[in-house]
C-alpha cells in the first residue's frame, strides 16, 4: 500500500473541513435539505419536554352522536389532581394535530400531568376538554359536509356546560393541525363573541400551527381547493382576533416557523420561535408556558 505524505493528509483534511463547513452552511441557508435533522443530531433543537412526575387528576371519557361530524365522536374532560369531576372549573378546549384524536393530548403529550403541575405552580385551576375532530379535517367545514366547527360550537360547548364546566370565558389550545384550527376558530367566530358574549373564547394558544400563505404550499388534503383555502385563511383577519389573548410558539427548525412568526407579528401575539422542530418533544417543552398563559387569561 503506497504511503501518504503529511502534506497530502493536511490537504485532504483541510478539504474535508471546508466541504463539511460548506454543507452545514448550505443546510443553514436552505440550499441543502435536512436542516432540522442536522440540528437534531448536533443537539441544536433543544431538549425534549419531560412529562412532570406528578399525579394526574380525574379523566372523564365519553361519546356523543355528532351531526356536525356525521359520526360518533369521542371526548375527554381532564381535571387537575385534587379536583373532582363535579368541579365547576373554567375550561380550555384542546384540538389535536393531524392523524390524532381526542386521546392524543394525554397519550402523546402527557397533558393531564402538565395540567396538575401548572395548577400546583400557582396557575388558577381549570379543566381541559379534548374532542375528536377527525384525522385530517383541519378543523373546518369540508366539501363532503363534515363540519368540526359546527360540532365545537353547537354540540361540544353545550355538552361541557351541561357537565358543569364554566364556558363563559373559555380558551383553546392546539398543536400543528390543531394549532391552525384553534386560531381559525377564533378568527371566524368574532360574531359569536358579539352575539353570545355569555359564552366566548377569550384566549388561544397555538403550538407549531400549520400555516400557509398560498394554496400551492399546503399539505395535500388540508383543503378541498383554492377557494376552501381562501375562505379559511387566518392571515389578514386581525379584527377576528380582537379582544382575544393570543400565544403562538413554534420551533425554529419547524417548517411553519416563518409563517408563525409572521402571524405573531401581525396579531401582536405573545410567544416566540424557540429551539425546536415539529415534534412532540418540543410541544411538551412548551406546554408549561402555554397552560400558564391560558389558565391565567380564562380566569382573569
C-alpha positions in Angstrom: 0.0 0.0 0.0 1.6 3.3 -1.0 2.4 5.8 1.7 0.6 9.1 2.0 2.6 12.2 2.7 1.9 14.5 5.6 1.3 17.3 3.1 -1.4 15.2 1.3 -3.1 14.4 4.6 -3.1 18.0 5.5 -4.6 19.0 2.2 -7.2 16.2 2.5 -8.2 17.3 6.0 -8.5 20.9 5.0 -10.6 20.0 2.0 -12.9 17.8 4.1 -13.2 20.6 6.7 -14.1 23.1 4.0 -16.6 20.7 2.4 -18.2 20.0 5.7 -18.5 23.6 6.5 -20.0 24.3 3.1 -22.6 21.6 3.7 -23.5 23.0 7.1 -23.7 26.5 5.6 -25.9 25.2 2.8 -28.2 23.5 5.2 -28.5 26.7 7.3 -29.4 28.7 4.2 -31.8 26.2 2.9 -29.7 25.2 -0.1 -29.1 21.7 1.3 -32.2 19.9 2.7 -32.3 18.4 6.2 -31.5 21.4 8.5 -33.9 20.1 11.2 -32.3 16.6 11.1 -28.8 18.0 11.2 -29.7 20.3 14.1 -31.2 17.4 15.9 -28.0 15.4 15.5 -26.0 18.3 16.7 -28.3 18.9 19.7 -29.4 22.3 18.4 -33.2 21.8 18.5 -33.3 21.9 22.3 -34.2 19.2 24.8 -37.5 17.3 24.7 -40.0 18.2 27.3 -40.3 15.7 30.1 -43.7 14.9 31.5 -43.9 16.1 35.1 -43.6 13.5 37.8 -46.9 14.4 39.4 -50.2 12.5 39.7 -52.8 13.1 37.0 -56.3 14.3 38.0 -59.6 12.6 37.2 -60.2 12.0 33.5 -63.8 11.5 32.3 -64.3 9.9 28.8 -67.5 9.9 26.8 -69.0 9.9 23.3 -71.8 11.8 21.6 -73.6 11.5 18.2 -72.4 14.4 16.2 -74.5 15.9 13.4 -71.5 18.2 12.5 -69.0 15.4 12.2 -71.6 12.8 10.8 -70.3 10.2 13.3 -69.9 9.2 16.9 -67.3 11.5 18.5 -65.1 10.7 21.5 -64.1 13.3 24.1 -62.2 13.6 27.4 -62.5 16.0 30.2 -59.3 16.3 32.3 -59.2 17.8 35.8 -56.2 18.8 37.9 -55.2 16.4 40.7 -57.2 17.2 43.8 -60.4 18.2 42.0 -63.4 16.1 41.3 -65.3 15.7 38.0 -68.1 17.8 39.5 -65.8 20.8 39.9 -67.2 23.9 38.2 -64.0 25.0 36.6 -63.3 27.2 33.5 -62.2 25.1 30.5 -59.7 25.0 27.7 -60.7 23.1 24.6 -57.8 21.1 23.2 -57.6 20.5 19.4 -55.3 17.6 18.3 -52.9 17.5 15.3 -53.3 15.7 12.0 -53.8 11.9 12.4 -54.7 12.3 16.1 -57.9 12.1 18.1 -59.3 13.0 21.5 -56.8 10.7 23.3 -53.7 12.2 21.7 -53.2 15.1 24.2 -52.8 12.5 27.0 -51.1 9.6 25.2 -48.7 11.7 23.2 -48.1 14.8 25.4 -49.0 13.7 28.9 -51.1 16.9 29.2 -53.0 15.5 32.2 -49.8 15.7 34.3 -48.8 19.0 32.9 -52.2 20.4 34.0 -51.6 19.2 37.6 -48.1 20.7 37.5 -49.5 24.0 36.2 -52.0 24.3 39.0 -49.5 23.3 41.6 -47.2 26.0 40.4 -49.8 28.7 41.0 -51.9 28.9 37.9 -55.6 29.2 38.7 -57.3 25.8 38.4 -59.1 24.9 35.1 -60.1 21.8 33.2 -59.0 20.6 29.7 -61.5 19.2 27.2 -60.3 17.2 24.2 -62.5 16.1 21.3 -62.0 14.1 18.1 -62.1 16.5 15.2 -61.2 13.9 12.5 -57.8 12.7 11.3 -57.3 15.5 8.7 -60.3 17.8 8.6 -58.1 20.7 9.6 -60.9 21.8 11.8 -63.1 23.4 9.2 -66.2 22.5 7.1 -65.3 20.2 4.2 -66.9 19.6 0.8 -68.3 16.3 2.0 -70.4 18.0 4.6 -68.2 17.3 7.7 -68.0 20.4 9.9 -65.9 20.2 13.1 -66.6 23.9 13.7 -70.3 23.2 14.0 -69.5 20.3 16.3 -67.5 22.5 18.6 -70.0 25.3 18.7 -73.3 23.6 18.7 -72.5 20.3 20.3 -69.3 20.2 22.4 -69.6 23.6 24.2 -73.2 22.9 25.3 -72.1 19.4 26.4 -69.3 20.9 28.6 -71.7 23.4 30.1 -74.1 20.6 30.9 -71.3 18.9 32.7 -71.0 21.9 35.0 -67.9 23.5 33.4 -67.8 27.2 33.1 -67.8 28.1 29.3 -68.4 31.8 29.8 -64.7 32.5 29.2 -63.1 29.5 27.6 -59.7 29.0 25.9 -58.4 26.9 23.0 -55.1 25.1 22.7 -53.9 23.1 19.7 -50.8 21.8 18.0 -50.0 21.5 14.3 -53.3 21.0 12.5 -55.0 21.7 15.8 -52.9 24.9 16.3 -54.3 26.2 13.0 -57.8 25.0 14.0 -57.7 26.9 17.3 -56.6 30.1 15.5 -59.2 29.7 12.8 -61.9 29.1 15.3 -61.2 32.5 17.0 -60.8 34.3 13.6 -64.1 33.1 12.2 -66.2 33.3 15.4 -65.8 37.0 16.2 -69.6 37.3 15.6 -70.1 34.7 18.3 -68.4 36.9 20.8 -70.6 39.8 19.8 -73.9 37.9 19.6 -73.3 35.4 22.5 -71.0 37.2 24.9 -72.0 34.9 27.8 -70.1 32.1 26.0 -66.9 33.3 24.3 -63.3 32.4 23.6 -61.0 34.8 25.4 -57.6 33.1 24.8 -56.0 30.9 22.3 -52.7 29.0 22.4 -51.1 27.6 19.2 -48.1 25.2 19.1 -46.5 24.9 15.6 -49.7 25.9 13.8 -50.0 24.6 10.3 -49.9 27.9 8.4 -49.6 28.7 4.7 -49.8 31.9 2.7 -50.8 30.2 -0.7 -52.9 27.2 -1.5 -50.0 25.8 -3.6 -47.9 25.5 -0.4 -50.4 23.4 1.5 -50.3 19.8 2.6 -52.4 17.6 0.2 -55.8 17.0 1.8 -55.7 20.0 4.1 -58.1 22.0 1.9 -60.6 21.0 -0.7 -59.4 23.6 -3.2 -58.1 27.1 -3.5 -61.5 28.6 -2.6 -61.7 26.5 0.5 -58.2 27.6 1.5 -59.0 31.3 1.0 -62.3 31.0 3.0 -60.4 29.5 5.9 -57.2 31.7 5.9 -56.1 33.1 9.2 -53.8 35.8 7.8 -55.5 39.2 7.2 -58.2 38.6 9.8 -56.9 40.8 12.5 -60.3 42.1 13.5 -61.4 38.5 14.2 -58.9 38.2 17.0 -60.0 41.4 18.7 -60.3 41.1 22.5 -58.6 37.6 22.5 -55.3 36.9 24.2 -53.1 35.0 21.7 -49.9 33.0 22.1 -48.1 31.3 19.2 -45.0 29.2 19.7 -43.0 27.3 17.1 -39.6 25.6 16.8 -37.0 27.4 14.7 -36.4 24.3 12.7 -40.1 23.7 12.1 -41.4 24.2 8.5 -44.1 26.5 9.9 -41.6 28.7 11.8 -41.6 31.6 9.3 -45.3 31.8 8.9 -45.8 31.5 12.7 -43.5 34.5 13.2 -45.4 36.5 10.5 -48.8 35.8 12.1 -47.4 36.6 15.6 -46.2 39.9 14.3 -49.5 40.6 12.5 -51.5 40.0 15.6 -49.1 41.3 18.2 -49.3 37.9 19.9 -47.2 36.5 22.7 -44.9 33.5 22.3 -41.9 33.1 20.1 -39.8 30.8 17.9 -37.6 28.8 20.2 -35.1 26.0 19.7 -37.1 23.0 18.4 -38.7 21.2 15.5 -42.1 19.9 14.6 -42.1 17.2 17.3 -44.0 16.1 20.4 -40.8 16.7 22.4 -40.9 20.4 21.5 -44.7 20.6 22.2 -44.2 19.0 25.6 -41.4 21.5 26.4 -43.7 24.4 25.6 -46.8 23.1 27.4 -46.0 24.7 30.8 -45.8 28.2 29.3 -48.9 27.6 27.2 -51.0 26.3 30.1 -49.9 29.1 32.4 -50.8 31.6 29.7 -54.2 30.1 29.1 -55.1 29.4 32.7 -54.3 33.0 33.7 -56.3 34.5 30.8 -59.5 32.5 31.2 -59.7 33.1 34.9 -58.7 36.7 34.8 
